[in-house]
Amino acid sequence: MTEQATSLWGARFSSGPSPELAALSRSNPSFFRLSPEDIAGSRAHARELARADVLTADELARMLQTLDMIAADVAAGREKPKASDEDLHTFHERLLVERLGPLGGKLRAGRSRNDQTANNTRLYLRRTARRLAKLILTVQDALAAQAMSHVETVMPGFTHLQPAQPVSLGHHLMAHAQSLSRDIGRFIDWDRRFDRSPLGAAALAGSAFARDTESSSRDLGYGRPCENSIDAVASRDVVSEFLFVTAMLGVNLSRLSEEICIWASRQFAWVKLHDSYSTGSSIMPQKKNPDIAELTRGMSGTMIGNLVGMLATLKAMPLAYNRDLAEDKRALFETIDLLDLILPAFAGMVATMTFDTERMAADAPRGFTLATEVADWLVRQGVPFSHAHEISGATVRYCEERGMELDGLTEADLPKIDAALTAEVLEVIDPARALAERFGQGGTAPVRVREQIAAFTEICKVQWAWAEQGLSGIALTPLAGAAA
């Protein structure tokens, strides 16, 4: 006997879909990871149908119990999609009908795959945003710990990749940590903006049965329903904005990756990567490569591409739902899976880096990074900065012509440069002193860096608290065999 495939449509058609159409229309296997969210939406919709007297109290109880059993069986791998299951919704309805008979078919009343998929995606992303935030926080914690160990470590700061002024290594590392903190802040803002339930929007016009969407939205952990049923199913700015946050995160990680690659090079030799977070060469035995940093830098380009691709998909799409929107999950899942690989490895790499602080300190004054100190000292002597800048520049030229750095100056050299320079200026040609002078809020003075790290730690506590918040109604166990 031939098994009858479950279908959610087709009665008005004289024939089934061609094999080519069926192959094109079938969901990518990765899409089935949304099973927990789809089951959660089904529970909420079943309660709506009971409130609308479509389901009796006994039918509701049987429906909810069966949905719970299906969720457990899918999570454990006891139930898996078949080739005949067009998508996740077909898969779940097949299981319901197999177990409940005609009662299983009642659940489809008053809903559409349009609002189901919009709800599934939104719930999944709200859960994922919190999970990714935890992974980012491990990177932030590693950066903050390294920064605290190197508050007074002096290094040359750069602009245009040229030596600029001495800075604290701790201060430099915290600049990267601050960028990542804003990425988590963007996730929090995103979550607040999209704390709206699409369930009940049905195909586009709303549902004849789902009339208490305030209750169903609370069941799913939302603050309220979406304000407009067309917007609920047709808009994917929830996806585009999420992809922007992840692309920005990728860019921020890539910038730090680039610096780690530079710092770990033999030419700089400022940082040593732990053997467990490095790789070697198949032909050159001496090599120790910063692969985590390089892979992160490369994968950030994929994340940017996924954002751009999603925007291109949306740009000329009319309201309301169009099948093009299914492409959102390809972009999302690839980006999320990349971050699940990158972030734990990145956190381990940062936590285990060791710095050659003596070499960094020796390099700190190289390239005339203390020239600004000379100009500032002249200003304190009453010289207008425009003139002080000229004198300091002349000092650099004097040193360059003689093949030395500023710390090679002697008292005898000063009058040859400018009469305004006295022996006292030699005291300011000191990287540690230069750091201490930058004591304004947000500056690189060690006292300010310690304050910055303390304040940052408090922000991290708030972000951890947000990330730990669960969303009611969602079983967090993913589909067996699929990425979480």
Secondary structure, DSSP 8 states (H G I E B T S, - for coil): -------SS-TT-SS---HHHHHHHS--GGGGGGHHHHHHHHHHHHHHHHHTTSS-HHHHHHHHHHHHHHHHHHHHTSS---TT--SHHHHHHHHHHHHHTHHHHGGGTT--HHHHHHHHHHHHHHHHHHHHHHHHHHHHHHHHHHHHHTTT-EEEEEETTEEEEEEEHHHHHHHHHHHHHHHHHHHHHHHHHT-EE-TT-TTTT--SS---HHHHHHHTT-SEE-S-HHHHHH--HHHHHHHHHHHHHHHHHHHHHHHHHHHTSTTT--EE--GGG-B--SS-TT--B-HHHHHHHHHHHHHHHHHHHHHHHHTT--SS--GGGGHHHHHHHHHHHHHHHHHHHHHHHHHH-EE-HHHHHHHTTTTTTTHHHHHHHHHHTT--HHHHHHHHHHHHHHHHHTT--GGG--TTTHHHH-TT--GGGGGG--HHHHHHH--STT-SSHHHHHHHHHHHHHHHHHHHHHHH---TT------TTS--
